[in-house]
């Protein structure tokens, strides 16, 4: 009597995960330092030391019953308040405590947001290239994820395709900027145009269309650019955040949804999120971790390594003749493969112990993703290998 | 376009939560020390000091990238191994690492277990009195929770009613011993009889019936008794555990499901649980908390206060003429009210600032629950108030 739907999922192993496991196994054979593993988006820098200090201080000085006690199901009130104040100060949106709901990372945030603003059968549009786990987060709610084809020129939004796909059943649009896997940051022009279209279509269809914005890479920005905050441009917006990347705490599963105060029923959405938690048996992220991130709310890990790595890789890729859009942030880059079949391309790279992820699963054919959240020293060594691979296999 | 199902849940506030909020508000008026708040099952003792020490040591000495890094979605392998070894040693069931899945407390464990072994429309039977949140955990999976009436004589199982309610659609049976709200521990005789019936019915219906066992109070036992471990008596069993009560870590949301190695498809169930997590956006409990509980796996907080409180309350209730079954564990007691309408009884008690929870929500009429996870000093003071209340209102 095992649920067949879930049993069927056992076959569908993530390509990224498989490559990462291969890299680990290969590392055991030849030494992990000799495997150039660009598969996993796992932060390589330590958390901010003040996070560790805050947590230790709390453990040493505070009443254990208080710091390990039940969090209210919407999150610890003081933590929600701290988040609201920080967002208000940084992005000029008038968040209050009641608009913040603490979650198990961005994954929990997105899954809650989609459950809240869709009913089974509704459509959620997202844009290629995209993070393939969205399929799980969205489709398991009963809503249906639809993929808008990529604008491969610059990986901003393909608005023609988007306008064509929007329809009466569209309940939400899910964006991710800075973007995994392209590293692209949506321009203000893109966000404004998106907001205009959604506003128009809401009116046309006579119902809300929510903008769900997945923002774990918000603080990892290059070349001094800023990332437009979608919540500042569109009222019916839900910002989904994780401290995984900015503070290098991916295993602590801590994030939030920030409900735009101007969105429909803004005052009750967090309460509904709490009800959703009851139904999945997941009641709020760990109390002590909530309290500790609140202590370092506006800090980040030292994220400079990612920009350093990006510059090295981008320059080398250009030198080798790759077509590639310069990332504005994240720790990903998304070049065009040197043959049509990205899988074949990545299989050839694998022979050089260069672990690249083919783009098919990200919703675009013919590209590959490199997750450069690894030591710069290793990046440098990998570039010679990349050159060797390209020369030997493609005569470049 | 807010999901109407979840919106409708906004009305359904928990009675326990409401009473607890009343107690807090009343405490602000007259001083919380004067409110005898028996509403919430929130551990009152600190976590074991070794938990705090282990966590601090880890934070001070270990690589932050490792301790805050992603946990595999089934839980950190070494932690799962530690749990398996501990259970094997304590209960004689041959668990291996692969049978353990780390969860967000017992709530996450139960919700995953039910999602795994039922399909929408299947029935899950549980026994009154029961924890009312089961309605959320079970019904939101699409399965249907059915309540077997209580055996009010001793709060063991009402087997006649159970046998009558079992049917071809029964996919799982959910038990909770030591029990919230009765405090009763199922005897070995009860567990054996339950296992016999399930074995027989599985054969009759030609399909598995899983026994899902909710065990957060497993270590809180009185009068030197032991609690029979259900997994040792029935093969198709899933043990759902939380460290919330034994280690006083309710806010850290850490627990597990232990899949009986003899159960159907035992080797793939944890993997299916992992797939379920993907669909709800909840990927495993926090890494650092997983690692820290593994360091104190066989330890508990000092739980003796609960037995001390139970003895004081039980003796007083008996002295005052209450019908009450002596709890074998937990921090709950479940006496019969002094009038048929438990709500009216508890409303009268409230006038004495004695906060008791009426039993209706636990699936039995005419009783009330006292959660005596409070200071003994306060328990002692409350007993005079209880006596006054009973004498004045019921002339006893």
Interface residues (C-beta under 8 A of the other chain):
Chain A: X1 X2 X3 X4 X5 X6 X7 X9 X10 X42 X43 X44 X45 X46 X47 X52 X55 X56 X59 X60 X63 X64 X65 X67 X68 X69 X70 X71 X103 X104 X105 X107 X108 X109 X110 X111 X112 X115 X116 X117 X118 X119 X122 X133 X136 X137 X139 X140 X171 X207 X208 X209 X210 X248 X249 X250 X251 X252 X253 X254 X264 X265 X268 X269 X271 X272 X275 X276 X278 X279 X280 X281 X282 X283 X284 X285 X286 X287 X288 X289
Chain B: X1 X2 X3 X4 X5 X6 X7 X9 X10 X42 X43 X44 X45 X46 X47 X52 X55 X56 X59 X60 X63 X64 X65 X67 X68 X69 X70 X71 X103 X104 X105 X107 X108 X109 X110 X111 X112 X115 X116 X117 X118 X119 X122 X133 X136 X137 X139 X140 X171 X207 X208 X209 X210 X248 X249 X250 X251 X252 X253 X254 X264 X265 X268 X269 X271 X272 X275 X276 X278 X279 X280 X281 X282 X283 X284 X285 X286 X287 X288 X289
